[in-house]
Amino acid sequence: MEMNQYLSIFIDEAGEHLQALNENMLKLEQAPEDISIVQVIFRSAHTLKGMSASMGFEDLASLTHEMENVLDLVRNDKLKMNGGIFDTLFQCLDALEAMVQDIIGGGTGSGDVAGLVAQLKAIVSGEPAAASPAEAGGAASSELSLVAAHMLLDQYQLSVLRQSIENGNPVFHIEVTIRSDCLLKAVRAYMVFDALERNGEVVKSHPSVQEIEQEQFDRSFSVYYISRIDQEQLEETLNRVSELESVVVAPLDLESLAELDQSREASNQEAMQAMKEVAAAAAPAAAPAAAPANRPAAPEGGARPAAAASGGGGSAAPRTIRVDIDRLDSLMNLFSELLIDRVRLEQLASEVRRNDLTETVEHMARVSSDLQNIVLKLRMVPVDSVFNRFPRMVRDLAKSLGKKVDLIVTGAETELDRTVIDEIGDPLVHLIRNSVDHGVEPIEDRIAAGKSESGTVHLRAFHSGNHVFIEIEDDGRGINRPKVLEIAIKRDVVSAEEAKKLSDDEINMLLFAAGFSTADKISDISGRGVGLDVVKSKIESLGGQVSVTSNPGTGTKFSIQLPLTLSIISAMLVKLGSEKYAFPLSSIVETAIAKRTDIREVHGSRMIEYRKAIIPVVSLAQLLDSPDYRDEGEQETEMLVIRKGDKLAAVLVDELIGQSEIVLKTLGKYLTNLDVVSGATILGDGQVALIVDPNALIK
């Protein structure tokens, strides 16, 4: 079977199943008696096992198989969930995630799972009723089906073993465990293989011989072996190798081989079926004839119902198709070229003044604005894809800190541009860890303060205007402002003089200064010298802003404001002499005309009165060294009032051209030191206009 065509489907599906496993395990931890949740978890693990086995990822398959055994006992009421089992299963999920990440990175997806497998086996055997109904055919066969999942023999290896038994040569399954204090595991393993190869033939080993040579195994390995000596001599030979903890030699006969063959077939069939269904669901509902030559047409039977995919209710199949993000990017680029031509055509039509041309251009403008909405929506992804990893993170973090913390997520369906989604994960991790570590108090402190022993962290997302806001709010101890000021002065972030003039909000924002950390001791969780300055610079690089408010004793709220999209924005075009510039509309409060006599000098800075407040005046021409702009002489001048957070400023410009949809183009790596300019756009007449970053003006 051509595996590559299924690999991307496998990766996507595996990610979804792991996410579902994590979410449902957290639910089960809250309600350990709820068997319906166990059923859902069991089905996810079962599908993941089948997919992994068919793709040849043996470590993934063996670990999910052992998890299945534990879950099977739980759902059949033969085992009660407890903290130890939850911890082990969560460790297994982490290991599975690491192996899937390895596959995404082009690796083989192998991992050191022997320790976890041993823990899971111990959980299973710790119950008197260990054998689940499927494996009740005697101890040997249940042992074998475990082995089978570990190392499914291929058809050729099975036939070699079968012929050997028929010819009277004994066949064994050997499991060797090396002592934990052994320094050179690979050398001991080599001595075992050397002894085996002198007296027979190794048909299959798990892990593989190469992995064992490179010490990529825990303490045990197993082999299928055709022997020229009998069981007693074989055990004696192997026991001569020193530093081995145990050697278990189990003879195989034709009957047990037949059972191995059946389990191999069954799991292959199941896995193939699962992959076919996955492929059918992922393939668009086009006629098979239209399938590209390098990919077989979708299997008959169309898309599978969603219930089969997720073990959920019997809803109809989702009519979705996975698209590579690069294709969407190139679609966006092509569309932005079209937008530039549209503006140019509109300009030409207004000069030519022919009715039929004007009508055609107007119709094209309507169609292209609909197209623009669709292209932008295609790139929108719910923030859920970032938020869904946090409940698990908060659980582990609270546990390691000995705290009780509930994470409440709202607005996970809010959509953001894919490029923003990819970048926003790390800043949110920092802020949430900060809330759990520094914000929420230890249990005894909370009780002493008259609070409930469980802290709460709210993670919210919502739309407002042309922005998405993400808030992280805790009900912890709040920011200790005197301590923050003390540290800021000690670290030369501010001088003692400046510190006296700072407002509460400005003191809070000192947390984001470079090299600032309030941690008394560096912990695994936060500290480590990676302060919140990294978070701030990341969010600002996305065109967003971050602010923080806090009340001592009641909690802290971090608020992040992000643009909906990074590619097409509404902007106000302005003129400075012969040059044109664009301002994002989202940061303009209003446009006005200012009399030059109203502009006053205060301590060397120019100010103007605006709606009963005094705001600073910025001359764009002076900032940008505009060559032919006349700053003096005119009685009146146009001005834009811009906003960043709650700060306002007035920007003087020559003339307002009007608003327009513009396509953001980056300036590349040559012009990286221009703070005031965030990019450029091509206008309808072919001119390039620079896009001014209002945030930089207000700095």
C-alpha positions as CSV (number, residue, x, y, z in Angstrom):
1,M,0.0,0.0,0.0
2,E,1.3,3.5,-0.9
3,M,1.7,5.0,2.6
4,N,2.7,8.5,1.7
5,Q,-0.7,9.5,0.4
6,Y,-2.2,8.5,3.8
7,L,0.4,10.1,5.9
8,S,-1.1,13.6,6.0
9,I,-4.5,12.1,6.7
10,F,-3.0,10.0,9.5
11,I,-1.3,13.1,11.1
12,D,-4.5,15.2,11.0
13,E,-6.6,12.4,12.4
14,A,-4.1,11.4,15.0
15,G,-4.0,15.0,16.2
16,E,-7.8,15.1,16.5
17,H,-7.9,11.8,18.4
18,L,-5.2,12.9,20.8
19,Q,-7.1,16.1,21.4
20,A,-10.3,14.2,22.0
21,L,-8.5,11.8,24.4
22,N,-7.0,14.7,26.4
23,E,-10.4,16.5,26.7
24,N,-12.3,13.4,27.6
25,M,-9.7,12.3,30.2
26,L,-10.1,15.7,31.9
27,K,-13.9,15.2,31.9
28,L,-13.5,11.7,33.3
29,E,-11.2,13.0,36.0
30,Q,-14.1,15.2,37.2
31,A,-16.6,12.3,36.9
32,P,-14.7,9.0,37.3
33,E,-17.9,6.9,37.6
34,D,-19.2,8.0,34.2
35,I,-18.8,4.9,32.0
36,S,-20.1,6.7,28.9
37,I,-17.0,8.9,28.9
38,V,-14.8,5.8,29.1
39,Q,-16.6,4.4,26.1
40,V,-15.7,7.5,24.0
41,I,-12.1,7.4,25.2
42,F,-11.9,3.6,24.4
43,R,-13.2,4.2,20.9
44,S,-10.7,7.0,20.2
45,A,-7.8,4.9,21.5
46,H,-9.0,1.9,19.4
47,T,-9.2,4.0,16.2
48,L,-5.8,5.5,16.9
49,K,-4.3,2.0,17.4
50,G,-5.8,0.7,14.2
51,M,-4.5,3.7,12.2
52,S,-1.0,3.5,13.7
53,A,-0.7,-0.3,13.1
54,S,-1.7,0.0,9.5
55,M,0.9,2.9,9.0
56,G,3.6,0.7,10.6
57,F,4.1,2.9,13.7
58,E,4.5,0.0,16.1
59,D,5.3,1.9,19.2
60,L,2.2,4.0,18.8
61,A,0.1,0.9,18.2
62,S,1.5,-1.1,21.2
63,L,1.1,1.8,23.6
64,T,-2.5,2.5,22.6
65,H,-3.2,-1.3,22.8
66,E,-2.1,-1.4,26.4
67,M,-4.2,1.7,27.2
68,E,-7.1,-0.1,25.6
69,N,-6.6,-3.0,27.9
70,V,-6.9,-0.8,30.9
71,L,-9.9,1.1,29.6
72,D,-11.6,-2.2,28.7
73,L,-11.4,-3.3,32.3
74,V,-12.8,0.1,33.4
75,R,-15.7,0.1,31.0
76,N,-16.6,-3.5,32.0
77,D,-16.6,-2.5,35.7
78,K,-13.5,-4.7,36.5
79,L,-11.3,-1.7,37.5
80,K,-12.0,1.6,39.3
81,M,-10.2,4.7,38.1
82,N,-7.9,6.3,40.6
83,G,-5.3,9.1,40.7
84,G,-2.4,6.8,39.8
85,I,-4.2,5.4,36.7
86,F,-5.1,8.9,35.6
87,D,-1.5,10.0,35.9
88,T,-0.2,7.0,34.0
89,L,-2.8,7.5,31.2
90,F,-1.9,11.2,30.9
91,Q,1.8,10.2,30.6
92,C,0.8,7.8,27.8
93,L,-1.0,10.7,26.0
94,D,2.2,12.8,26.3
95,A,4.3,10.0,24.9
96,L,1.8,9.5,22.0
97,E,1.9,13.2,21.3
98,A,5.7,13.2,21.2
99,M,5.7,10.3,18.8
100,V,3.1,12.0,16.5
101,Q,5.3,15.1,16.6
102,D,8.3,13.0,15.6
103,I,6.3,11.7,12.6
104,I,5.4,15.3,11.6
105,G,9.1,16.1,11.8
106,G,9.8,13.3,9.3
107,G,10.9,10.8,11.9
108,T,9.9,7.1,12.3
109,G,7.5,7.8,15.2
110,S,9.3,5.4,17.5
111,G,9.5,6.1,21.2
112,D,10.8,4.5,24.4
113,V,7.4,3.1,25.6
114,A,8.6,0.0,27.4
115,G,8.3,1.7,30.9
116,L,4.8,2.9,30.2
117,V,3.7,-0.4,28.7
118,A,5.0,-2.1,31.9
119,Q,3.1,0.3,34.1
120,L,-0.1,-0.3,32.1
121,K,0.4,-4.1,32.3
122,A,0.9,-3.8,36.1
123,I,-2.4,-1.9,36.3
124,V,-4.1,-4.7,34.3
125,S,-2.6,-7.6,36.2
126,G,-3.2,-5.8,39.6
127,E,-6.9,-6.9,39.3
128,P,-7.9,-10.5,40.0
129,A,-10.2,-10.5,37.0
130,A,-7.5,-9.3,34.6
131,A,-8.5,-11.1,31.5
132,S,-11.0,-9.1,29.5
133,P,-13.7,-11.1,27.7
134,A,-11.9,-10.9,24.4
135,E,-8.8,-12.6,25.8
136,A,-10.4,-15.2,28.0
137,G,-9.1,-18.1,25.9
138,G,-6.5,-19.2,28.5
139,A,-3.4,-17.4,29.8
140,A,-1.1,-18.3,26.9
141,S,-3.4,-16.9,24.2
142,S,-4.0,-13.6,26.2
143,E,-0.2,-13.3,26.6
144,L,0.1,-13.9,22.9
145,S,-2.4,-11.2,21.8
146,L,-0.4,-8.7,23.9
147,V,2.8,-9.9,22.1
148,A,0.9,-9.7,18.8
149,A,0.1,-6.0,19.3
150,H,3.7,-5.3,20.2
151,M,5.3,-6.8,17.1
152,L,2.9,-7.9,14.4
153,L,4.9,-10.3,12.2
154,D,4.5,-9.9,8.5
155,Q,3.3,-12.7,6.2
156,Y,6.8,-13.8,5.3
157,Q,8.0,-14.0,8.9
158,L,4.9,-16.1,9.9
159,S,5.5,-18.5,7.0
160,V,9.1,-19.0,8.0
161,L,8.1,-19.8,11.6
162,R,5.3,-22.1,10.4
163,Q,7.7,-24.1,8.1
164,S,10.2,-24.4,10.9
165,I,7.6,-25.9,13.3
166,E,6.4,-28.3,10.5
167,N,10.1,-29.4,9.9
168,G,10.4,-30.1,13.7
169,N,12.6,-27.1,14.6
170,P,11.5,-25.5,17.9
171,V,10.3,-21.8,17.7
172,F,10.3,-19.6,20.8
173,H,9.2,-16.1,21.8
174,I,12.0,-14.8,24.2
175,E,11.6,-11.7,26.4
176,V,14.9,-10.5,27.9
177,T,15.1,-7.8,30.7
178,I,18.4,-6.2,31.6
179,R,19.2,-5.2,35.2
180,S,18.5,-1.5,35.9
181,D,22.0,-0.9,37.2
182,C,23.6,-2.2,34.0
183,L,25.9,0.5,32.5
184,L,26.3,-0.8,28.9
185,K,22.8,-2.1,27.9
186,A,23.7,-2.4,24.2
187,V,26.7,-4.6,25.0
188,R,24.6,-7.0,27.1
189,A,22.0,-7.1,24.3
190,Y,24.7,-7.8,21.8
191,M,25.9,-10.8,23.9
192,V,22.3,-12.1,24.0
193,F,22.0,-11.8,20.2
194,D,25.4,-13.4,19.7
195,A,24.4,-16.4,21.8
196,L,21.1,-16.7,19.9
197,E,22.7,-16.5,16.4
198,R,25.2,-19.2,17.3
199,N,22.4,-21.6,18.1
200,G,19.6,-20.6,15.6
201,E,18.0,-17.7,13.8
202,V,16.4,-14.5,15.0
203,V,13.3,-13.9,12.8
204,K,12.1,-10.6,14.3
205,S,13.2,-8.4,17.2
206,H,11.4,-5.6,19.0
207,P,12.7,-2.9,19.2
208,S,14.7,-3.5,15.9
209,V,18.4,-4.6,16.1
210,Q,19.5,-1.1,14.9
211,E,17.6,0.5,17.8
212,I,19.0,-1.9,20.3
213,E,22.6,-1.3,19.0
214,Q,22.0,2.4,19.5
215,E,20.6,1.9,23.0
216,Q,17.2,3.2,21.9
217,F,15.3,0.8,24.2
218,D,14.3,0.8,27.9
219,R,15.5,-2.4,29.7
220,S,13.7,-5.1,27.8
221,F,13.5,-6.5,24.3
222,S,11.8,-9.5,22.8
223,V,12.5,-11.8,19.8
224,Y,10.9,-14.5,17.7
225,Y,13.5,-17.2,17.4
226,I,14.0,-20.5,15.5
227,S,16.3,-22.7,17.7
228,R,18.6,-25.6,16.9
229,I,18.8,-26.5,20.6
230,D,15.9,-27.3,23.0
231,Q,14.3,-25.0,25.5
232,E,16.4,-26.1,28.5
233,Q,19.7,-25.6,26.7
234,L,18.6,-22.3,25.3
235,E,17.6,-20.9,28.8
236,E,20.9,-22.2,30.2
237,T,22.9,-20.5,27.4
238,L,21.1,-17.1,27.8
239,N,21.4,-17.2,31.6
240,R,25.2,-17.3,31.3
241,V,25.1,-13.7,30.1
242,S,25.7,-11.5,33.2
243,E,23.6,-8.5,34.3
244,L,20.3,-9.8,33.0
245,E,17.3,-9.5,35.3
246,S,15.2,-12.1,33.6
247,V,14.9,-14.3,30.5
248,V,11.4,-15.7,29.6
249,V,11.4,-18.3,26.9
250,A,7.9,-19.3,25.6
251,P,7.5,-22.1,23.0
252,L,5.2,-21.4,20.1
253,D,3.2,-24.0,18.2
254,L,1.1,-24.0,15.0
255,E,-2.0,-23.1,16.9
256,S,-0.5,-20.0,18.6
257,L,1.0,-19.0,15.2
258,A,-2.4,-19.3,13.6
259,E,-3.8,-17.0,16.3
260,L,-1.0,-14.5,15.7
261,D,-1.8,-14.6,12.0
262,Q,-5.5,-14.0,12.7
263,S,-4.8,-11.1,15.0
264,R,-2.4,-9.6,12.4
265,E,-5.1,-10.0,9.7
266,A,-7.8,-8.6,11.9
267,S,-5.9,-5.5,12.9
268,N,-4.7,-5.0,9.4
269,Q,-8.3,-5.3,8.1
270,E,-9.6,-3.0,10.8
271,A,-6.8,-0.5,10.2
272,M,-7.2,-0.6,6.4
273,Q,-10.9,0.0,6.8
274,A,-10.3,2.9,9.1
275,M,-7.8,4.5,6.7
276,K,-10.1,3.9,3.7
277,E,-13.0,5.6,5.6
278,V,-10.6,8.4,6.6
279,A,-9.5,8.8,3.0
280,A,-13.1,8.8,1.8
281,A,-14.1,11.4,4.3
282,A,-11.2,13.6,3.3
283,A,-11.6,13.3,-0.4
284,P,-14.0,15.8,-2.0
285,A,-17.2,14.3,-3.4
286,A,-15.9,14.4,-7.0
287,A,-16.3,11.6,-9.5
288,P,-13.6,9.0,-9.2
289,A,-12.6,9.7,-12.8
290,A,-11.6,13.2,-11.8
291,A,-9.0,11.9,-9.2
292,P,-5.5,12.9,-10.1
293,A,-3.4,10.2,-11.7
294,N,-1.0,9.8,-8.7
295,R,-3.8,9.1,-6.2
296,P,-6.3,6.3,-6.4
297,A,-9.9,7.5,-6.5
298,A,-11.8,7.6,-3.1
299,P,-13.0,4.1,-2.1
300,E,-16.6,3.4,-3.0
301,G,-19.2,4.1,-0.4
302,G,-18.5,7.9,-0.2
303,A,-17.7,9.7,3.0
304,R,-18.2,7.9,6.3
305,P,-20.8,9.3,8.8
306,A,-19.3,11.5,11.5
307,A,-20.5,9.0,14.2
308,A,-18.0,6.4,12.9
309,A,-15.2,9.0,12.8
310,S,-15.6,10.3,16.3
311,G,-17.8,7.9,18.1
312,G,-20.2,10.8,18.6
313,G,-23.9,10.9,17.9
314,G,-25.4,9.9,14.5
315,S,-25.0,13.3,12.8
316,A,-24.4,13.5,9.0
317,A,-20.9,13.5,7.6
318,P,-19.2,17.0,7.7
319,R,-18.8,18.3,4.2
320,T,-15.3,19.6,4.6
321,I,-12.1,19.3,2.7
322,R,-8.6,19.9,4.1
323,V,-6.6,22.5,2.2
324,D,-2.9,23.2,2.5
325,I,-2.3,26.7,4.1
326,D,0.2,27.6,1.3
327,R,-2.5,27.3,-1.3
328,L,-4.7,29.7,0.7
329,D,-1.7,32.1,0.9
330,S,-1.2,32.1,-2.8
331,L,-5.0,32.6,-3.3
332,M,-4.7,35.6,-1.0
333,N,-1.8,37.0,-3.0
334,L,-3.5,36.6,-6.3
335,F,-6.7,38.2,-5.0
336,S,-4.7,41.1,-3.6
337,E,-3.2,41.7,-7.1
338,L,-6.8,41.6,-8.4
339,L,-7.8,44.2,-5.8
340,I,-5.0,46.6,-7.0
341,D,-6.3,46.3,-10.6
342,R,-9.9,46.9,-9.5
343,V,-8.9,50.2,-7.9
344,R,-7.0,51.1,-11.0
345,L,-9.9,50.3,-13.3
346,E,-12.3,52.3,-11.1
347,Q,-10.0,55.3,-11.5
348,L,-9.7,54.9,-15.3
349,A,-13.5,54.4,-15.7
350,S,-14.1,57.7,-13.8
351,E,-11.8,59.4,-16.3
352,V,-13.2,57.8,-19.5
353,R,-16.8,58.3,-18.4
354,R,-18.5,55.7,-20.6
355,N,-21.7,54.3,-19.1
356,D,-21.2,50.7,-20.1
357,L,-17.6,50.7,-18.8
358,T,-18.7,52.3,-15.5
359,E,-21.5,49.7,-15.0
360,T,-19.1,46.8,-15.8
361,V,-16.5,48.1,-13.3
362,E,-19.1,48.6,-10.6
363,H,-20.4,45.0,-11.1
364,M,-16.8,43.8,-10.9
365,A,-16.3,45.8,-7.7
366,R,-19.4,44.1,-6.1
367,V,-18.2,40.6,-7.2
368,S,-14.7,41.2,-6.0
369,S,-15.8,42.5,-2.6
370,D,-17.9,39.3,-2.1
371,L,-14.9,37.3,-3.2
372,Q,-12.7,39.2,-0.8
373,N,-15.1,38.2,2.1
374,I,-14.9,34.5,1.1
375,V,-11.1,34.5,0.8
376,L,-10.7,36.1,4.2
377,K,-13.3,33.7,5.7
378,L,-11.3,30.7,4.3
379,R,-8.3,31.8,6.3
380,M,-10.3,32.1,9.5
381,V,-9.8,29.4,12.1
382,P,-11.6,29.2,15.5
383,V,-9.2,30.0,18.4
384,D,-10.4,26.7,19.8
385,S,-7.4,25.1,18.0
386,V,-5.1,27.0,20.4
387,F,-7.3,27.0,23.5
388,N,-7.9,23.3,23.5
389,R,-4.4,22.5,24.9
390,F,-4.7,24.7,27.9
391,P,-7.1,22.7,30.2
392,R,-4.6,19.8,30.3
393,M,-1.7,22.3,30.8
394,V,-3.4,24.0,33.8
395,R,-4.2,20.6,35.3
396,D,-0.6,19.4,35.2
397,L,0.7,22.8,36.4
398,A,-1.7,23.1,39.3
399,K,-0.8,19.6,40.4
400,S,3.0,20.2,40.3
401,L,2.4,23.4,42.4
402,G,0.1,21.8,44.8
403,K,-2.7,24.2,43.9
404,K,-6.3,23.8,42.9
405,V,-7.2,25.7,39.7
406,D,-10.2,25.6,37.4
407,L,-9.8,26.9,33.9
408,I,-13.0,28.3,32.4
409,V,-12.9,28.8,28.6
410,T,-15.5,31.0,26.8
411,G,-15.7,32.1,23.2
412,A,-13.5,29.3,21.8
413,E,-15.6,29.5,18.6
414,T,-14.3,33.1,17.9
415,E,-12.4,33.1,14.6
416,L,-9.0,34.6,13.8
417,D,-6.7,34.6,10.8
418,R,-4.6,31.5,10.4
419,T,-1.4,33.4,10.5
420,V,-2.3,35.0,13.8
421,I,-3.5,31.6,15.3
422,D,-0.1,30.0,14.5
423,E,1.8,32.7,16.4
424,I,-0.5,33.4,19.4
425,G,-0.1,30.0,21.2
426,D,3.3,30.7,22.9
427,P,2.3,34.2,24.3
428,L,-0.9,32.6,25.8
429,V,1.1,29.8,27.4
430,H,3.3,32.3,29.1
431,L,0.3,34.4,30.4
432,I,-1.7,31.4,31.6
433,R,1.4,29.9,33.4
434,N,2.0,33.3,34.9
435,S,-1.6,33.4,36.2
436,V,-1.4,29.9,37.7
437,D,2.1,30.3,39.2
438,H,2.1,33.9,40.4
439,G,-1.6,34.9,40.4
440,V,-3.5,32.1,42.1
441,E,-2.4,31.7,45.7
442,P,-1.6,28.4,47.5
443,I,-4.6,26.7,49.1
444,E,-3.8,27.7,52.6
445,D,-3.3,31.4,51.6
446,R,-6.7,31.4,49.8
447,I,-8.5,29.9,52.8
448,A,-6.8,32.5,55.0
449,A,-8.0,35.3,52.7
450,G,-11.6,33.9,52.9
451,K,-11.6,32.6,49.3
452,S,-12.6,29.2,48.0
453,E,-9.6,26.8,47.9
454,S,-9.9,26.4,44.1
455,G,-8.6,29.3,42.1
456,T,-10.3,30.2,38.8
457,V,-8.6,31.3,35.6
458,H,-10.9,32.6,32.9
459,L,-9.8,32.4,29.3
460,R,-12.1,34.4,27.0
461,A,-12.1,35.4,23.4
462,F,-14.6,37.8,21.7
463,H,-14.9,40.1,18.6
464,S,-15.1,43.8,19.0
465,G,-15.1,45.9,15.8
466,N,-12.2,45.0,13.6
467,H,-10.4,43.2,16.4
468,V,-10.4,40.0,18.4
469,F,-9.8,40.3,22.2
470,I,-8.4,37.5,24.3
471,E,-8.5,37.9,28.1
472,I,-6.8,35.9,30.8
473,E,-8.3,36.7,34.2
474,D,-7.5,35.1,37.6
475,D,-9.0,35.5,41.0
476,G,-5.6,35.5,42.7
477,R,-3.6,37.9,44.8
478,G,-3.2,40.6,42.2
479,I,-0.1,42.5,41.3
480,N,2.0,43.7,44.2
481,R,2.8,47.2,42.8
482,P,5.2,48.3,45.5
483,K,7.3,45.2,44.9
484,V,7.1,45.7,41.1
485,L,8.4,49.3,41.5
486,E,11.1,48.3,43.8
487,I,12.4,45.6,41.4
488,A,12.0,48.0,38.4
489,I,14.2,50.6,40.1
490,K,16.7,48.0,41.2
491,R,17.0,46.7,37.6
492,D,17.2,50.2,36.1
493,V,14.0,49.8,34.2
494,V,12.9,53.2,35.6
495,S,14.6,55.8,37.7
496,A,13.4,56.6,41.2
497,E,12.2,60.0,40.0
498,E,10.1,58.5,37.1
499,A,8.7,55.9,39.4
500,K,6.9,58.5,41.5
501,K,4.9,59.8,38.5
502,L,3.7,56.4,37.3
503,S,0.0,55.6,37.4
504,D,-1.2,52.2,38.6
505,D,-1.7,50.9,35.0
506,E,1.8,52.1,34.0
507,I,3.3,50.2,37.0
508,N,1.4,47.1,35.9
509,M,2.9,47.5,32.4
510,L,6.4,47.4,33.9
511,L,5.9,43.6,34.0
512,F,6.4,43.7,30.3
513,A,9.8,45.5,30.4
514,A,12.8,43.7,29.1
515,G,14.6,41.6,31.7
516,F,12.0,42.1,34.3
517,S,11.1,39.2,36.6
518,T,9.3,39.1,40.0
519,A,10.1,35.4,40.6
520,D,12.1,35.1,43.9
521,K,13.5,31.8,42.7
522,I,13.6,30.5,39.1
523,S,11.2,27.6,38.7
524,D,10.4,25.2,35.9
525,I,7.2,27.0,35.4
526,S,8.0,30.6,35.0
527,G,11.1,32.7,35.6
528,R,14.0,31.2,33.6
529,G,14.7,34.8,32.6
530,V,12.0,34.6,29.9
531,G,9.9,37.5,31.1
532,L,6.7,38.9,29.7
533,D,8.7,41.2,27.4
534,V,8.8,38.3,24.9
535,V,5.0,38.1,25.1
536,K,4.6,41.8,24.4
537,S,7.0,41.9,21.5
538,K,5.3,38.9,19.9
539,I,1.9,40.4,20.2
540,E,3.0,43.7,18.8
541,S,4.7,42.0,15.9
542,L,1.2,40.7,15.0
543,G,-0.2,44.2,15.0
544,G,-1.8,43.7,18.4
545,Q,-1.5,45.2,21.9
546,V,-1.5,43.8,25.4
547,S,-2.6,45.5,28.6
548,V,-3.0,44.5,32.2
549,T,-5.3,45.6,35.0
550,S,-5.1,44.4,38.6
551,N,-6.7,44.8,42.0
552,P,-4.6,43.7,45.0
553,G,-6.3,40.7,46.7
554,T,-8.9,40.1,44.0
555,G,-7.0,39.2,40.8
556,T,-5.4,40.3,37.6
557,K,-6.6,40.5,34.0
558,F,-4.4,40.4,30.9
559,S,-6.1,41.7,27.8
560,I,-4.7,41.1,24.3
561,Q,-6.1,43.0,21.3
562,L,-5.4,41.4,17.8
563,P,-6.3,42.4,14.3
564,L,-8.8,40.1,12.6
565,T,-6.6,39.7,9.6
566,L,-3.1,40.6,8.6
567,S,-3.5,40.9,4.8
568,I,-6.3,43.3,3.7
569,I,-7.2,46.3,5.8
570,S,-9.4,49.3,5.5
571,A,-7.3,52.4,5.5
572,M,-7.4,56.2,5.2
573,L,-5.2,57.5,2.5
574,V,-3.5,60.9,3.1
575,K,-1.2,63.2,1.2
576,L,2.0,64.9,2.3
577,G,3.2,67.1,-0.6
578,S,3.5,64.7,-3.5
579,E,3.7,61.5,-1.4
580,K,0.8,59.4,-0.2
581,Y,0.5,57.4,3.0
582,A,-2.1,55.1,4.5
583,F,-3.4,54.9,8.1
584,P,-5.3,51.7,9.3
585,L,-8.9,52.9,9.9
586,S,-9.1,50.8,13.0
587,S,-6.9,53.2,14.9
588,I,-8.4,56.5,13.7
589,V,-10.9,58.1,16.1
590,E,-11.9,60.9,13.7
591,T,-10.6,63.4,11.2
592,A,-10.7,67.2,11.7
593,I,-9.4,70.5,10.6
594,A,-7.0,72.2,13.0
595,K,-6.2,75.9,13.1
596,R,-2.5,76.6,13.5
597,T,-3.3,79.1,16.1
598,D,-4.8,76.4,18.3
599,I,-1.5,74.5,18.4
600,R,0.5,75.4,21.6
601,E,4.0,74.7,22.8
602,V,4.1,73.1,26.3
603,H,7.5,72.2,27.7
604,G,8.9,72.0,24.1
605,S,6.1,69.7,22.9
606,R,3.3,70.7,20.7
607,M,-0.2,70.2,22.1
608,I,-3.8,70.8,20.9
609,E,-7.1,70.9,22.8
610,Y,-9.4,68.1,21.5
611,R,-12.9,67.5,23.1
612,K,-11.9,69.0,26.5
613,A,-8.6,67.1,26.6
614,I,-5.1,68.2,25.7
615,I,-3.4,65.8,23.3
616,P,0.1,65.8,21.7
617,V,0.5,66.9,18.1
618,V,2.7,64.8,15.8
619,S,3.9,66.3,12.5
620,L,4.1,63.3,10.1
621,A,6.2,65.4,7.6
622,Q,8.9,66.0,10.2
623,L,9.0,62.4,11.3
624,L,9.3,61.1,7.7
625,D,11.4,64.0,6.3
626,S,8.9,64.7,3.6
627,P,10.7,66.6,0.9
628,D,8.0,69.0,-0.4
629,Y,5.6,69.4,2.5
630,R,4.9,73.0,3.7
631,D,4.4,73.0,7.4
632,E,4.0,76.7,7.8
633,G,2.0,79.4,5.9
634,E,-1.4,77.7,5.9
635,Q,-4.0,79.0,8.4
636,E,-5.6,75.6,8.7
637,T,-4.4,72.0,8.3
638,E,-6.0,68.6,8.2
639,M,-5.5,66.3,11.2
640,L,-6.2,62.7,12.1
641,V,-6.9,61.8,15.7
642,I,-5.4,58.4,16.4
643,R,-5.7,56.1,19.4
644,K,-3.6,53.4,21.0
645,G,-5.4,51.9,24.0
646,D,-6.6,54.9,25.9
647,K,-3.9,57.3,24.6
648,L,-4.8,59.8,21.8
649,A,-2.6,61.9,19.5
650,A,-3.2,64.3,16.6
651,V,-1.3,63.8,13.4
652,L,-1.0,66.7,11.0
653,V,-1.3,65.9,7.3
654,D,-1.6,67.9,4.0
655,E,-4.8,66.5,2.7
656,L,-7.2,63.6,3.2
657,I,-7.7,61.5,0.0
658,G,-10.4,59.1,1.4
659,Q,-10.7,55.6,2.6
660,S,-9.9,52.5,0.6
661,E,-9.4,48.7,1.0
662,I,-5.6,48.2,0.8
663,V,-3.4,45.1,0.5
664,L,-0.6,44.9,3.1
665,K,2.7,44.1,1.6
666,T,5.7,43.7,3.9
667,L,8.9,45.7,3.2
668,G,11.1,42.6,3.2
669,K,14.3,42.3,5.1
670,Y,15.9,45.5,3.8
671,L,13.8,48.1,5.6
672,T,13.4,46.5,9.1
673,N,14.5,49.5,11.2
674,L,11.6,51.8,10.2
675,D,9.4,51.9,13.3
676,V,6.9,54.3,11.9
677,V,6.2,52.3,8.8
678,S,4.6,48.9,9.1
679,G,4.4,48.0,5.4
680,A,3.4,49.3,1.9
681,T,0.6,49.0,-0.6
682,I,0.2,49.6,-4.3
683,L,-2.5,52.1,-5.2
684,G,-4.8,52.2,-8.1
685,D,-2.6,54.5,-10.1
686,G,0.4,52.2,-9.6
687,Q,2.0,54.4,-7.0
688,V,3.4,52.8,-3.8
689,A,2.1,54.2,-0.5
690,L,3.7,53.5,2.8
691,I,1.4,52.3,5.6
692,V,2.0,54.2,8.9
693,D,1.9,52.3,12.2
694,P,-0.1,54.5,14.6
695,N,1.1,52.6,17.6
696,A,4.7,53.7,16.9
697,L,3.6,57.4,16.6
698,I,2.0,57.3,20.0
699,K,5.1,55.7,21.6
